[in-house]
Amino acid sequence: MFLNTKYRTDKPEIMDDFAMEGEILREALDKIAKINQLLGGNKLTLLGVKALIADVPSNTEITIVDVGCGNGDMLRSLADYGAINNLKFNLIGIDANNFTSTHAKKLSENYPNISYRCEDIFDKPFRELKYDIVLCTLTLHHFKETEILDIMNVFYTNASRGVVINDLQRSSLAYRLFQSLCFVFQLNAMSREDGLISILRGFKKDDLTDFSKKLNFSNYTIKWKWAFRYQWIISKI
């Protein structure tokens, strides 16, 4: 059956409800993190961070904010990497769902350099937050184009070193393969439905290039990576 992926869908996901909570959400968050880890998603974001801190002395504190942090898996991976390489990371997770940020905080109890904030990134507290690097992993696709342009402008303005976006490629092949993954990982109904919508809300390279031009970014790279991801790095260094 032909699947048209020319345009992004604006169909909402169940997880877009910030008031959602409970075991189904917890299971979805943890499985999404596990799948992302197995498919190399964490590594892709880490490579972006490494590119932006290559010239930073090891004794310099680096503040990294993870927007739409989910269960905090990416931040814990960064904390582990920092500990192994004697890097001084100050890590902050942002999520608009209180249940999600509370779950992430519990899973990160053994990481003193990770903190969490439950807030909407379109509200004033986040828009005033300063950091060295901001990450957005599998989160940007949740927004419409006008919202993406707005928040990317905030990211770029408030980051001293740069922005790392790791998000889904919109393609029919990715859609069909995810249908198979649903069976392999025995994803619940919410995760299956949201995952397929996420792919249809994902991006093609031209979308990200167009955003970059509209935002007047002069120093950026957009690379396709396995598994059907785009790594979009905007550097200020």
Secondary structure, 3 states (H helix, E strand, C coil): CCCCCCCCCCCCCHHHCCCCCCHHHHHHHHHHHHHHHHCCHHHHHHHHHHHHHCCCCCCCEEEEEEECCCCCHHHHHHHHHHHHCCCEEEEEEEECCHHHHHHHHHHCCCCCCEEEEECCCCCHHHHCCCEEEEEEECCHHHCCHHHHHHHHHHHHHHEEEEEEEEEEECCHHHHHHHHHHHHHCCCCHHHHHHHHHHHHCCECHHHHHHHHHHCCCCCEEEEEECCCEEEEEEECC
